[in-house]
Amino acid sequence: MTSSERDAFLHESFPVNFQWATSSVTFKVEGGWLEDGKGETIWDRFGHENKVFDNQTADLACDSYNKVDYDVYLLRGLNVNTYQFSISWARIFPTGYRGSQSEKGALYYDKLINALIESGIEPLITLYHWDLPQALQDYGGWTNASIIEAFKDYADFCFSRFGDRVKTWNTFNSPWVVSHVTHNMLKSHAEVWHVYDDKYRKTQGGKVGIALNSDWAEPLDSSRAEDIAAADRYLQFMLGWFAHPIFVDGDYPAILKTQIEQKRKECPHSEGARLPVFTPQESKRIQGTADFFGLTHYTSRMVNSSNGGCTPGPEGVGNFYSDIDPSWSSTASDWIFSAPWGLRRLLHYISTEYLKTTKVPIYITGNGIILMLTCVLLVYFVAILLDGVDVQLFTVQSLMDGFEGQQGYSQRFGLHHVNFEDADRPRTPKQSAYFYSQVIKQNGFAIQLMLKPQSIHASFCAILPLLPVVLLMILFSIIKYDNISLSDR
């Protein structure tokens, strides 16, 4: 690209109907852990057992349970047209089963959904984002096959109660993060998709998918076949584990099955992994059960071949070792490093690996570490306009700071700062909120119209005159680096 071509490119727009979203996760923001009969979740138990940083809990969190109007007001200020949030299973069914249904819990989500629609914001609901009812966990959680029917009943209720207003559903968000017992999750996902397809699709006209998380795996030495194969195993052990059964043939990837079987033979006395087998009927039931490809992505890894021996876990069983490039910028999280070109490669990989025959759009269901937001959005711009990848939704995670699991409130990933020292939990927009709202307003990078100095912190204003140059440099590096060997992967 010449400089004039790059200038013109940056003044292009995202597709007309592009969905701009932000998100929240129930246990991170709602609070109200016992209000109106809500049941205990595994995260409630975790916090109450003092396993979180500084003995913090999610009991109050951001108090979103009592601040629906406040949160929707923040969403209007962002200009988003979509809000992705999860439902607390234990707030709807306190014990996890339909017989324990809580009407007050359902009314909370009615109120939130209605407020969003009145503000012109489309709700996108995740049915399960890691907060299992503790009563189900006590019976083995996702390791107990009976949970499939329980999850199916819960989803059926949500479709019947909210589906007249909610048109997009995630069954699971980032299941790889929270469970290495994925067999029942995949079967649960498929059953829920079929419930919607059989009972609700015709009248409600919505979509059901799954949000899978994945890093990009770059071979440490792209000239070594061993490293290329190791990087592919990394992706198969992370993304393919879920995506291949759903989007390809109803079964786990051949590479995954072969590698695990090989390790079992090498290590007969130290089983590092076990992969259950789908029956032909189960495979048929799972294949094709997604109306979009949900992707959550934050970082990349440099991967090389290694001998994992008989060590359990993905790296040991998969015979690969992953690390970062020291030149990548760090973030507030110790596992996330900025490598935006990896995102473009991952989107290309997904398009060729999973969406050749199953033509569904890609929804970005989680992304946008604040310091990387400009780079990330540029990558999507490149992927859509130059690569022709069908990305239709982008989600910045998240609307506000929240309870970050074991880290409690010590890590902040929100577009809005939350004062957790104040019982009223006031929210304050960050610089990133102003930036994101302007991108949405322009539906792209109309640079001269963005980032008005009076709307953001003075220290940031000093770099505004250089912003077009910075964006062009980032864009040029993304295109230049990717074009080296994008077609090879």
C-alpha positions as CSV (number, residue, x, y, z in Angstrom):
1,M,0.0,0.0,0.0
2,T,1.1,3.6,-0.7
3,S,0.6,6.2,2.0
4,S,-2.4,7.6,0.1
5,E,-3.9,4.1,-0.2
6,R,-3.5,3.5,3.5
7,D,-5.1,6.9,4.2
8,A,-8.1,5.9,2.1
9,F,-8.2,2.5,3.7
10,L,-8.4,4.1,7.2
11,H,-11.4,6.2,6.1
12,E,-13.3,3.1,4.9
13,S,-16.2,1.9,7.1
14,F,-17.1,-1.4,8.7
15,P,-20.1,-3.1,7.0
16,V,-23.4,-1.2,7.3
17,N,-25.0,-3.7,9.7
18,F,-21.9,-4.4,11.8
19,Q,-22.7,-5.2,15.4
20,W,-20.7,-3.2,18.0
21,A,-20.9,-4.8,21.5
22,T,-19.6,-4.8,24.9
23,S,-20.2,-7.5,27.6
24,S,-20.4,-8.5,31.2
25,V,-20.4,-11.8,33.0
26,T,-23.0,-12.5,35.7
27,F,-20.8,-13.5,38.6
28,K,-18.3,-10.6,37.8
29,V,-20.9,-7.8,38.0
30,E,-24.3,-8.8,39.4
31,G,-23.7,-9.2,43.1
32,G,-26.9,-10.0,45.0
33,W,-25.6,-13.4,45.6
34,L,-28.5,-14.4,47.9
35,E,-31.1,-11.8,46.9
36,D,-34.6,-13.0,46.0
37,G,-33.7,-16.7,46.5
38,K,-30.7,-17.0,44.2
39,G,-28.9,-20.3,44.7
40,E,-25.2,-20.6,45.6
41,T,-22.8,-21.0,42.7
42,I,-19.3,-22.4,42.5
43,W,-17.9,-18.9,42.5
44,D,-19.9,-17.9,45.6
45,R,-18.4,-21.0,47.3
46,F,-14.9,-20.2,46.0
47,G,-14.9,-16.7,47.4
48,H,-16.4,-17.7,50.7
49,E,-13.7,-20.3,51.2
50,N,-11.1,-17.4,51.1
51,K,-9.5,-18.6,47.9
52,V,-9.5,-15.1,46.2
53,F,-7.0,-12.3,46.4
54,D,-7.3,-10.4,49.6
55,N,-10.2,-12.6,50.7
56,Q,-12.5,-10.8,48.3
57,T,-15.9,-12.1,47.2
58,A,-18.5,-11.5,44.5
59,D,-21.2,-11.0,47.0
60,L,-21.8,-7.4,45.9
61,A,-19.5,-7.1,42.9
62,C,-20.7,-4.1,40.8
63,D,-24.2,-4.4,42.3
64,S,-25.6,-4.7,38.7
65,Y,-28.6,-6.7,40.1
66,N,-29.8,-3.4,41.6
67,K,-28.5,-1.1,38.9
68,V,-30.1,-2.0,35.6
69,D,-31.0,1.6,34.6
70,Y,-27.5,2.7,35.5
71,D,-25.8,0.1,33.4
72,V,-28.1,0.6,30.4
73,Y,-27.3,4.4,30.7
74,L,-23.6,3.5,30.3
75,L,-24.4,1.4,27.3
76,R,-26.2,4.2,25.6
77,G,-23.2,6.4,26.2
78,L,-21.0,3.9,24.4
79,N,-23.2,3.9,21.3
80,V,-23.2,0.1,21.2
81,N,-26.0,-1.7,19.4
82,T,-25.5,-5.0,21.2
83,Y,-24.9,-6.0,24.8
84,Q,-23.6,-9.5,25.5
85,F,-24.3,-10.7,29.0
86,S,-24.7,-14.1,30.8
87,I,-27.6,-15.4,32.9
88,S,-27.0,-16.9,36.3
89,W,-28.3,-20.4,36.1
90,A,-28.7,-20.4,39.9
91,R,-30.7,-17.1,39.9
92,I,-33.2,-18.8,37.5
93,F,-33.1,-22.3,39.0
94,P,-31.5,-22.0,42.5
95,T,-30.7,-25.8,42.6
96,G,-30.0,-26.1,38.9
97,Y,-33.3,-27.9,38.3
98,R,-36.6,-26.7,36.8
99,G,-38.5,-27.6,40.0
100,S,-36.7,-24.8,41.9
101,Q,-37.6,-22.0,39.5
102,S,-37.4,-18.5,40.9
103,E,-39.8,-16.0,39.4
104,K,-38.0,-13.0,40.9
105,G,-34.8,-14.1,39.3
106,A,-36.5,-14.3,35.9
107,L,-38.0,-10.9,36.4
108,Y,-34.6,-9.4,36.9
109,Y,-33.6,-10.5,33.4
110,D,-36.9,-9.4,32.0
111,K,-36.2,-5.9,33.3
112,L,-32.7,-5.9,31.8
113,I,-33.8,-7.2,28.4
114,N,-36.7,-4.7,28.2
115,A,-34.5,-1.8,29.2
116,L,-32.0,-2.7,26.5
117,I,-34.6,-3.0,23.8
118,E,-36.2,0.3,24.8
119,S,-32.7,1.8,24.3
120,G,-32.3,0.3,20.9
121,I,-29.7,-2.2,22.1
122,E,-29.9,-5.9,21.1
123,P,-29.4,-8.4,23.9
124,L,-27.0,-11.3,23.3
125,I,-27.3,-13.9,26.0
126,T,-24.8,-16.5,27.2
127,L,-26.4,-19.3,29.0
128,Y,-23.3,-20.6,30.8
129,H,-20.3,-18.5,31.7
130,W,-18.6,-20.5,34.4
131,D,-21.0,-20.0,37.3
132,L,-22.4,-23.5,37.8
133,P,-25.0,-23.9,40.6
134,Q,-23.2,-25.4,43.6
135,A,-26.0,-28.0,44.0
136,L,-25.1,-29.5,40.6
137,Q,-21.4,-29.3,41.4
138,D,-22.0,-31.4,44.5
139,Y,-23.2,-34.2,42.2
140,G,-20.1,-34.0,40.0
141,G,-20.9,-31.0,37.8
142,W,-20.0,-31.4,34.2
143,T,-18.5,-34.9,34.9
144,N,-22.0,-36.3,35.6
145,A,-23.9,-37.0,32.4
146,S,-27.2,-36.1,34.1
147,I,-26.2,-32.5,33.8
148,I,-27.0,-32.6,30.1
149,E,-30.7,-32.9,30.8
150,A,-30.5,-30.2,33.5
151,F,-28.8,-27.8,31.2
152,K,-31.3,-28.6,28.4
153,D,-34.2,-27.8,30.8
154,Y,-32.6,-24.5,31.9
155,A,-32.0,-23.4,28.3
156,D,-35.6,-24.4,27.3
157,F,-36.9,-22.2,30.1
158,C,-34.8,-19.3,28.9
159,F,-35.8,-19.7,25.3
160,S,-39.5,-19.8,26.3
161,R,-39.3,-16.9,28.7
162,F,-36.9,-14.5,26.9
163,G,-36.8,-15.7,23.3
164,D,-39.5,-13.4,22.1
165,R,-37.0,-10.5,22.6
166,V,-33.6,-12.2,22.5
167,K,-32.5,-13.3,19.1
168,T,-28.9,-14.4,19.7
169,W,-27.7,-17.0,22.2
170,N,-24.3,-18.5,23.2
171,T,-24.6,-21.9,24.9
172,F,-21.2,-21.7,26.5
173,N,-18.4,-19.0,26.7
174,S,-14.8,-20.2,26.6
175,P,-15.5,-23.7,27.9
176,W,-11.8,-24.6,27.4
177,V,-10.9,-22.3,30.3
178,V,-13.0,-24.0,32.9
179,S,-13.2,-27.6,32.1
180,H,-11.1,-30.5,30.8
181,V,-14.2,-32.6,31.0
182,T,-15.6,-31.3,27.7
183,H,-17.5,-34.4,26.5
184,N,-20.7,-33.5,28.4
185,M,-20.4,-29.9,27.5
186,L,-20.4,-30.6,23.8
187,K,-23.3,-32.9,24.1
188,S,-25.2,-30.3,26.2
189,H,-24.5,-27.7,23.6
190,A,-25.9,-29.9,20.9
191,E,-29.0,-30.8,22.8
192,V,-29.7,-27.1,23.5
193,W,-29.2,-26.2,19.8
194,H,-31.7,-28.9,18.9
195,V,-34.2,-27.7,21.5
196,Y,-34.1,-24.2,19.9
197,D,-34.2,-25.6,16.4
198,D,-37.2,-27.9,17.1
199,K,-39.3,-25.7,19.3
200,Y,-38.4,-22.0,18.9
201,R,-36.6,-21.2,15.7
202,K,-39.7,-21.0,13.5
203,T,-41.5,-18.6,15.8
204,Q,-38.6,-16.6,17.3
205,G,-36.2,-16.5,14.3
206,G,-33.1,-16.4,16.4
207,K,-29.6,-17.9,16.3
208,V,-27.8,-20.3,18.7
209,G,-24.0,-20.7,18.8
210,I,-21.0,-21.2,21.1
211,A,-18.2,-18.9,22.0
212,L,-14.9,-20.6,21.8
213,N,-11.6,-19.1,23.1
214,S,-8.3,-19.6,21.3
215,D,-4.8,-18.1,21.1
216,W,-3.0,-18.0,17.9
217,A,-0.1,-20.5,17.7
218,E,2.9,-19.3,15.6
219,P,5.7,-21.8,14.8
220,L,8.8,-20.7,16.6
221,D,10.8,-21.5,13.5
222,S,8.5,-21.5,10.4
223,S,11.2,-23.3,8.4
224,R,11.0,-26.4,10.7
225,A,8.3,-28.9,9.9
226,E,8.3,-30.1,13.5
227,D,7.5,-26.6,14.8
228,I,4.7,-26.1,12.2
229,A,3.2,-29.4,13.3
230,A,3.5,-28.5,17.0
231,A,1.7,-25.2,16.4
232,D,-1.1,-27.1,14.7
233,R,-1.3,-29.5,17.6
234,Y,-1.6,-26.5,20.0
235,L,-4.5,-25.2,18.0
236,Q,-6.2,-28.6,17.8
237,F,-5.8,-29.1,21.6
238,M,-7.3,-25.7,22.3
239,L,-9.7,-24.7,19.5
240,G,-10.2,-27.9,17.5
241,W,-11.3,-29.9,20.6
242,F,-14.6,-28.0,20.4
243,A,-14.8,-26.6,16.9
244,H,-14.1,-29.8,14.9
245,P,-17.0,-31.8,16.4
246,I,-19.4,-28.9,15.9
247,F,-18.3,-27.4,12.6
248,V,-16.7,-30.3,10.7
249,D,-17.8,-33.9,11.3
250,G,-19.2,-34.4,14.8
251,D,-16.0,-36.0,16.2
252,Y,-12.8,-34.8,17.8
253,P,-9.9,-33.9,15.4
254,A,-7.9,-36.9,14.1
255,I,-4.7,-35.2,15.3
256,L,-6.0,-34.9,18.8
257,K,-7.1,-38.5,18.9
258,T,-3.9,-39.8,17.4
259,Q,-1.7,-37.8,19.8
260,I,-3.6,-38.9,22.9
261,E,-3.6,-42.6,21.9
262,Q,0.2,-42.4,21.2
263,K,0.8,-41.0,24.6
264,R,-1.3,-43.7,26.3
265,K,0.9,-46.3,24.6
266,E,4.1,-44.5,25.6
267,C,3.0,-43.9,29.2
268,P,0.9,-47.0,30.2
269,H,1.4,-46.3,33.9
270,S,0.8,-42.5,33.8
271,E,-2.3,-41.6,31.8
272,G,-1.9,-37.9,30.9
273,A,-5.3,-37.6,29.1
274,R,-8.3,-39.6,28.1
275,L,-10.6,-38.7,25.2
276,P,-14.1,-40.3,25.4
277,V,-15.7,-41.6,22.2
278,F,-18.8,-40.3,20.6
279,T,-21.3,-42.8,19.3
280,P,-22.3,-42.4,15.6
281,Q,-25.7,-41.1,16.9
282,E,-24.0,-38.6,19.1
283,S,-21.7,-37.4,16.4
284,K,-24.6,-36.8,14.1
285,R,-26.4,-35.0,16.8
286,I,-23.4,-32.6,17.4
287,Q,-22.4,-31.9,13.8
288,G,-23.6,-28.6,12.5
289,T,-25.1,-27.3,15.7
290,A,-24.0,-23.6,15.4
291,D,-25.5,-20.7,13.6
292,F,-22.4,-18.6,14.0
293,F,-18.7,-19.1,15.1
294,G,-18.2,-17.3,18.4
295,L,-14.5,-16.5,19.1
296,T,-12.9,-15.0,22.2
297,H,-9.3,-14.1,21.6
298,Y,-6.6,-12.2,23.6
299,T,-3.1,-13.3,22.7
300,S,-0.7,-15.4,20.7
301,R,2.0,-17.9,21.5
302,M,5.3,-19.0,19.8
303,V,5.2,-22.8,19.7
304,N,7.9,-25.4,19.1
305,S,8.1,-29.1,19.2
306,S,9.2,-30.8,22.4
307,N,9.1,-34.1,24.2
308,G,6.4,-33.8,26.8
309,G,7.2,-37.2,28.3
310,C,4.5,-38.5,30.5
311,T,3.5,-35.2,31.9
312,P,-0.3,-34.6,32.0
313,G,-1.9,-31.6,30.4
314,P,-2.0,-30.1,26.9
315,E,1.8,-29.4,26.5
316,G,2.9,-32.7,27.9
317,V,0.4,-34.8,26.0
318,G,0.7,-32.6,22.8
319,N,4.5,-32.6,22.7
320,F,4.7,-28.8,22.3
321,Y,6.1,-25.9,24.2
322,S,4.7,-22.4,24.1
323,D,6.2,-19.1,25.0
324,I,6.0,-15.4,23.9
325,D,8.3,-13.2,21.8
326,P,10.1,-10.8,24.1
327,S,9.3,-8.0,21.8
328,W,5.5,-8.3,22.4
329,S,4.1,-5.6,24.6
330,S,2.8,-6.8,28.0
331,T,-0.5,-5.9,29.5
332,A,-2.1,-5.7,33.0
333,S,-2.6,-9.5,32.8
334,D,0.5,-11.7,33.1
335,W,-0.6,-14.1,30.4
336,I,-1.8,-11.6,27.7
337,F,0.8,-10.1,25.3
338,S,0.1,-7.9,22.3
339,A,0.5,-9.6,19.0
340,P,-2.3,-8.3,16.8
341,W,-1.0,-9.9,13.6
342,G,-1.8,-13.3,15.3
343,L,-5.4,-12.4,15.4
344,R,-5.6,-11.9,11.6
345,R,-3.9,-15.3,11.1
346,L,-6.4,-17.0,13.5
347,L,-9.3,-15.6,11.7
348,H,-7.9,-16.8,8.4
349,Y,-7.3,-20.3,10.0
350,I,-10.9,-20.5,11.3
351,S,-12.2,-19.5,7.9
352,T,-10.3,-22.2,6.1
353,E,-10.3,-24.9,8.8
354,Y,-14.0,-24.8,9.9
355,L,-16.1,-22.6,7.6
356,K,-15.4,-23.9,4.2
357,T,-18.6,-26.0,4.1
358,T,-20.4,-24.6,7.1
359,K,-21.0,-21.0,6.0
360,V,-21.7,-19.2,9.1
361,P,-20.5,-15.7,10.2
362,I,-17.8,-15.1,12.9
363,Y,-18.9,-13.3,16.0
364,I,-16.1,-11.9,18.2
365,T,-17.5,-12.6,21.6
366,G,-14.6,-11.3,23.7
367,N,-11.6,-9.2,22.9
368,G,-10.2,-5.7,23.5
369,I,-7.6,-5.5,26.2
370,I,-7.7,-1.7,26.5
371,L,-4.1,-0.9,25.6
372,M,-4.5,-3.1,22.5
373,L,-7.9,-1.9,21.4
374,T,-6.7,0.3,18.5
375,C,-4.5,-2.6,17.1
376,V,-7.3,-5.1,17.5
377,L,-9.9,-3.0,15.7
378,L,-7.4,-2.4,12.9
379,V,-6.9,-6.2,12.5
380,Y,-10.6,-6.8,12.2
381,F,-10.7,-4.0,9.6
382,V,-8.0,-5.6,7.6
383,A,-9.5,-9.1,8.0
384,I,-12.9,-7.9,6.8
385,L,-11.9,-5.5,4.0
386,L,-8.8,-7.2,2.7
387,D,-9.2,-10.9,3.6
388,G,-12.9,-11.1,3.1
389,V,-13.5,-12.8,6.5
390,D,-17.1,-12.7,7.4
391,V,-16.9,-11.0,10.9
392,Q,-20.2,-9.5,11.8
393,L,-19.9,-8.7,15.5
394,F,-17.1,-7.3,17.8
395,T,-17.3,-7.4,21.5
396,V,-15.1,-5.4,23.9
397,Q,-14.9,-7.3,27.2
398,S,-16.1,-5.7,29.3
399,L,-18.5,-2.9,30.1
400,M,-17.0,-2.3,33.5
401,D,-14.4,-3.6,35.9
402,G,-15.6,-6.6,37.9
403,F,-14.7,-9.6,40.0
404,E,-12.0,-11.4,38.1
405,G,-12.1,-14.8,39.7
406,Q,-9.1,-15.7,41.8
407,Q,-7.7,-12.2,41.2
408,G,-10.8,-10.6,42.7
409,Y,-10.9,-6.8,42.0
410,S,-7.1,-6.5,41.6
411,Q,-7.3,-6.6,37.8
412,R,-9.4,-4.2,35.8
413,F,-10.5,-4.8,32.2
414,G,-13.6,-2.6,31.9
415,L,-14.4,0.3,29.7
416,H,-15.7,1.9,33.0
417,H,-13.8,2.2,36.2
418,V,-15.7,0.9,39.3
419,N,-14.9,2.2,42.7
420,F,-15.1,-0.9,44.8
421,E,-14.3,1.1,48.0
422,D,-17.7,2.8,47.7
423,A,-20.7,0.7,48.6
424,D,-22.7,2.4,45.9
425,R,-20.2,1.1,43.3
426,P,-20.0,4.3,41.1
427,R,-18.8,3.8,37.5
428,T,-16.5,6.3,35.6
429,P,-15.8,6.1,31.8
430,K,-12.2,5.4,31.0
431,Q,-10.3,6.9,27.9
432,S,-11.0,3.6,26.1
433,A,-14.8,4.2,26.5
434,Y,-14.6,7.5,24.7
435,F,-12.4,6.0,22.0
436,Y,-14.7,3.0,21.5
437,S,-17.8,5.1,21.4
438,Q,-16.3,7.3,18.6
439,V,-15.2,4.3,16.5
440,I,-18.8,3.0,16.8
441,K,-20.2,6.4,16.0
442,Q,-18.1,6.6,12.8
443,N,-18.4,2.9,12.1
444,G,-14.7,2.9,11.4
445,F,-11.6,5.0,11.6
446,A,-12.6,8.5,10.4
447,I,-9.6,9.7,12.3
448,Q,-10.0,13.5,12.0
449,L,-13.5,13.1,13.6
450,M,-12.4,11.0,16.5
451,L,-11.1,11.5,20.0
452,K,-12.2,15.0,20.8
453,P,-9.7,16.5,23.2
454,Q,-12.3,17.8,25.6
455,S,-13.7,14.3,26.1
456,I,-10.6,12.5,27.3
457,H,-7.7,12.9,29.8
458,A,-5.3,15.7,28.9
459,S,-2.2,13.4,29.0
460,F,-3.7,11.4,26.1
461,C,-4.4,14.5,24.1
462,A,-0.7,15.0,23.6
463,I,-0.5,12.1,21.2
464,L,-3.5,13.0,19.1
465,P,-1.6,14.8,16.4
466,L,0.5,11.7,15.9
467,L,-2.5,9.3,16.0
468,P,-3.0,9.0,12.2
469,V,0.8,8.2,11.8
470,V,0.6,5.6,14.7
471,L,-2.4,3.9,13.2
472,L,-0.8,3.8,9.7
473,M,2.4,2.3,11.2
474,I,0.4,-0.3,13.0
475,L,-1.7,-1.1,9.9
476,F,1.4,-1.3,7.7
477,S,3.2,-3.7,10.2
478,I,0.1,-5.9,10.4
479,I,-0.3,-6.2,6.6
480,K,3.5,-6.5,6.0
481,Y,4.1,-9.2,8.6
482,D,1.0,-11.2,7.8
483,N,1.6,-11.2,4.0
484,I,4.9,-13.0,4.6
485,S,3.3,-16.4,5.0
486,L,-0.4,-16.0,5.7
487,S,-1.2,-18.2,2.7
488,D,1.0,-21.0,4.1
489,R,-1.2,-21.5,7.3
